[in-house]
Every structure is written in structure tokens, then in C-alpha cells.
Amino acid sequence: GRHVLTLLVDTGGFCIKSMNFKRTPTFSLPGAVEAEDYFVGEGMTIVPTADGYALGNTATGSWAEYSINITEAGKYNYEATVSSVVEGSKCSMVMVESDGTEKTLGTVTVPQTGSLDTYEVKTGKIRNPLKAGQQKLRITVTGGSCNIDKVNLVSTETGIMEVTRDDDTTGDSYNLAGQKVDANYKGIVIRNGKKIIRK
């Protein structure tokens, strides 16, 4: 629809030629979350990299949140691409489920890479399984300063881990995108935390 955008100038002495807006994406997991594409945050600056952009100039307490759609419930590992020029840089990751429940994914210890433009990939296991559906990922800098390029969440489960009878009709059913489906839906559904094949 139509809206009015108000630009409030706190301090003058500059020109504005144009303003471009882009829609903040919803990232599908498993997959990569580009750190610069957060929808809300505080204390973060977008900085250029050799092949795009990253979050930079962070300080302890800086945070950013991302719109996430987990298409495959289960266990995950993370791969965080980060850099720092100081010792003791860290950032924590929390998944906020649709009901507000927070699930800690882990803390990334960022190595001193010698330059903010030199990135390393830090990996780790996420202890608790993740639920399918729409959620929020929150990244918070908990020590020192660092740059964050992206976080890749990799499913560690292959194939169907558990299958129940396809004539079990108790409970609501959801497809692998986390959307509720009716009794006419055919294929793999999630019901009561289990994968079920409907023929």
C-alpha cells in the first residue's frame, strides 16, 4: 500500500540523491544466513568484503536478528565465517521459536585472524534438534569485536530417521516447510515430532 516516509535530519551539511530499499529475505535452512541481511539489530555496521558484504565494527552487546524458515527438522552443525584482530572475540547464537521459546545454538570463539579482511570458518555442533517452521535467529557479540560474514547451518541427518504407519491420523500434520496440511496431502509429513509417509 501507500505510505509516507519521513526523513529526519539531525545534523545538516550533506546531500541525499536517492534511497534504495530491498526486502529483507527469509533464509531457508539448511543453508547459509548472510550476516548483512538482518531485519533488526543494534550496534552493527555493514562492511564490504572481497565477494560481498559482512557485519563489522561490532562491539560487545551488538546483536542482529534474522528471519528463518527451517524446512528440515532435526540435528544441525554450524559453520560460521568470521574474522577479528583482537583476542577474545565471541558471538552467541540463539534460535527463537514461533512461541517465543529460545534455544541456544552455541558460542562461536572467533580467532584472531590478523586482519578483519581475513576470514576463517569455525564449526561446531548444535546440541538440541531444531523444529521445522518459521523462527528467528539472533546473533549477539559477547566478547571483543569481530566481523561476521555468514553462518551456514548444515543438517546432520540424512534420509528419513523414523517412519510411523501412514494410517495414523491423530494430531495435526505439517509439510517439510512447516505449513499445516490437511488429510488430502500426500508425501512426507511431520506429526507429533515424527516423519510420516502418506500415500
C-alpha positions as CSV (number, residue, x, y, z in Angstrom):
1,G,0.0,0.0,0.0
2,R,0.8,3.7,0.1
3,H,2.9,5.1,2.9
4,V,4.6,8.3,3.9
5,L,8.3,8.1,4.6
6,T,9.7,10.9,6.8
7,L,13.4,11.7,6.8
8,L,14.5,13.5,9.9
9,V,17.8,15.3,9.6
10,D,19.6,15.6,12.9
11,T,22.7,17.4,11.6
12,G,22.7,19.2,8.2
13,G,25.5,19.8,5.7
14,F,25.1,16.9,3.3
15,C,23.1,16.0,0.2
16,I,20.9,13.0,-0.5
17,K,20.5,11.9,-4.1
18,S,18.4,8.7,-3.7
19,M,17.4,6.0,-1.3
20,N,17.1,2.3,-2.3
21,F,15.1,-0.3,-0.3
22,K,15.2,-4.0,-0.6
23,R,13.1,-6.6,1.1
24,T,14.8,-8.5,4.0
25,P,15.0,-12.1,3.0
26,T,13.7,-15.1,4.9
27,F,16.6,-17.7,4.9
28,S,15.7,-21.3,4.4
29,L,17.6,-23.8,6.4
30,P,19.6,-26.0,5.9
31,G,21.6,-23.3,4.1
32,A,23.6,-20.1,4.7
33,V,22.5,-17.0,6.5
34,E,24.2,-13.9,5.1
35,A,25.0,-11.7,8.2
36,E,24.4,-8.4,6.5
37,D,20.8,-9.2,5.7
38,Y,19.4,-8.9,9.2
39,F,15.9,-7.4,9.7
40,V,16.5,-5.8,13.1
41,G,19.6,-5.2,15.2
42,E,21.8,-2.8,17.2
43,G,25.4,-1.8,17.0
44,M,26.1,-3.4,13.7
45,T,27.7,-1.9,10.6
46,I,27.7,-3.4,7.1
47,V,31.2,-3.5,5.7
48,P,32.5,-4.7,2.2
49,T,34.3,-7.9,1.7
50,A,36.1,-9.4,-1.3
51,D,33.0,-11.1,-2.5
52,G,30.1,-9.1,-1.0
53,Y,29.3,-7.7,2.5
54,A,29.6,-8.7,6.1
55,L,28.7,-7.3,9.6
56,G,31.6,-5.4,11.0
57,N,32.8,-2.8,13.6
58,T,30.9,-4.8,16.2
59,A,31.3,-4.3,20.0
60,T,30.2,-6.4,23.0
61,G,26.4,-6.4,23.2
62,S,25.8,-5.8,19.4
63,W,23.1,-8.0,18.1
64,A,21.2,-8.9,14.9
65,E,18.1,-11.0,14.2
66,Y,17.2,-12.9,11.0
67,S,14.0,-14.3,9.6
68,I,14.4,-18.1,9.3
69,N,12.4,-20.9,7.8
70,I,13.6,-24.4,8.9
71,T,12.5,-26.8,6.2
72,E,14.0,-29.9,7.8
73,A,13.6,-30.5,11.5
74,G,16.5,-32.4,13.2
75,K,20.1,-32.0,14.3
76,Y,22.4,-29.4,12.8
77,N,26.0,-28.3,12.8
78,Y,27.0,-24.7,12.2
79,E,29.8,-23.2,10.1
80,A,30.5,-19.5,11.0
81,T,32.7,-17.4,8.7
82,V,34.3,-14.8,11.0
83,S,37.4,-12.6,11.5
84,S,38.9,-10.5,14.2
85,V,42.1,-8.5,15.0
86,V,41.8,-8.9,18.8
87,E,41.9,-11.8,21.2
88,G,38.7,-13.0,23.0
89,S,36.1,-12.2,20.3
90,K,33.0,-14.3,20.6
91,C,29.4,-14.4,19.4
92,S,26.5,-16.4,20.6
93,M,23.6,-17.8,18.5
94,V,20.1,-18.3,19.7
95,M,17.0,-19.6,17.8
96,V,13.7,-18.0,18.8
97,E,10.8,-20.4,18.0
98,S,7.4,-19.1,17.0
99,D,6.1,-19.4,20.5
100,G,9.0,-17.3,21.9
101,T,11.0,-20.2,23.3
102,E,14.7,-19.6,23.0
103,K,17.1,-22.4,22.1
104,T,20.8,-21.8,22.4
105,L,22.7,-23.0,19.3
106,G,26.2,-22.3,20.6
107,T,29.0,-19.7,21.1
108,V,31.5,-19.1,18.3
109,T,35.0,-18.3,19.5
110,V,36.4,-16.0,16.8
111,P,40.1,-16.5,16.1
112,Q,42.5,-13.6,15.8
113,T,43.0,-13.7,12.0
114,G,45.4,-10.8,11.7
115,S,43.1,-8.7,9.6
116,L,39.4,-8.1,9.5
117,D,39.5,-8.9,5.8
118,T,40.9,-12.4,6.6
119,Y,38.1,-14.8,7.4
120,E,38.1,-18.2,8.9
121,V,35.3,-20.8,9.2
122,K,34.6,-22.0,12.7
123,T,32.5,-25.1,13.1
124,G,30.5,-26.7,15.9
125,K,27.6,-29.0,16.8
126,I,24.2,-27.8,17.8
127,R,23.3,-29.9,20.8
128,N,19.5,-29.9,20.6
129,P,17.4,-30.7,17.5
130,L,15.7,-27.7,15.7
131,K,12.0,-27.7,14.9
132,A,10.6,-27.1,11.4
133,G,8.9,-23.8,10.6
134,Q,9.3,-20.0,10.8
135,Q,11.7,-18.8,13.5
136,K,14.2,-16.1,14.3
137,L,18.0,-16.4,14.6
138,R,19.6,-14.0,16.9
139,I,23.4,-13.4,16.8
140,T,24.9,-11.4,19.7
141,V,28.6,-10.4,20.1
142,T,29.6,-11.4,23.6
143,G,33.3,-10.6,23.6
144,G,35.6,-8.2,21.8
145,S,35.0,-7.1,18.3
146,C,34.7,-9.2,15.1
147,N,33.4,-9.3,11.6
148,I,30.7,-11.9,10.7
149,D,30.3,-12.8,7.0
150,K,27.8,-15.7,7.2
151,V,26.6,-18.6,9.2
152,N,25.8,-21.9,7.5
153,L,23.5,-24.4,9.2
154,V,24.1,-27.9,7.9
155,S,21.7,-30.8,8.6
156,T,23.5,-33.8,10.1
157,E,20.6,-36.2,9.4
158,T,20.3,-38.0,6.1
159,G,17.2,-39.7,4.9
160,I,14.1,-40.5,7.0
161,M,15.2,-41.3,10.5
162,E,11.9,-42.5,11.8
163,V,8.7,-43.6,10.0
164,T,5.4,-44.5,11.5
165,R,2.3,-46.0,10.0
166,D,0.7,-43.9,7.3
167,D,-2.8,-44.6,8.6
168,D,-2.0,-42.9,12.0
169,T,-4.4,-39.9,11.9
170,T,-4.0,-38.4,15.4
171,G,-2.6,-34.9,15.7
172,D,-2.0,-32.1,13.3
173,S,0.2,-32.7,10.2
174,Y,2.8,-30.3,8.7
175,N,4.8,-30.5,5.5
176,L,8.6,-30.1,5.5
177,A,8.2,-26.3,5.1
178,G,6.4,-26.2,8.5
179,Q,3.0,-25.5,6.9
180,K,-0.1,-27.2,8.3
181,V,-1.7,-29.6,5.8
182,D,-5.0,-31.5,5.6
183,A,-5.8,-35.2,5.2
184,N,-5.6,-35.0,1.4
185,Y,-1.9,-34.1,1.4
186,K,0.4,-36.9,0.1
187,G,4.1,-37.4,0.8
188,I,6.2,-36.9,3.9
189,V,4.6,-35.0,6.8
190,I,5.6,-34.1,10.4
191,R,3.2,-35.2,13.1
192,N,3.9,-35.2,16.8
193,G,7.6,-34.6,16.1
194,K,7.9,-37.7,13.7
195,K,8.2,-38.0,10.0
196,I,5.3,-40.0,8.5
197,I,4.7,-41.1,4.9
198,R,1.2,-40.6,3.5
199,K,0.4,-42.5,0.3
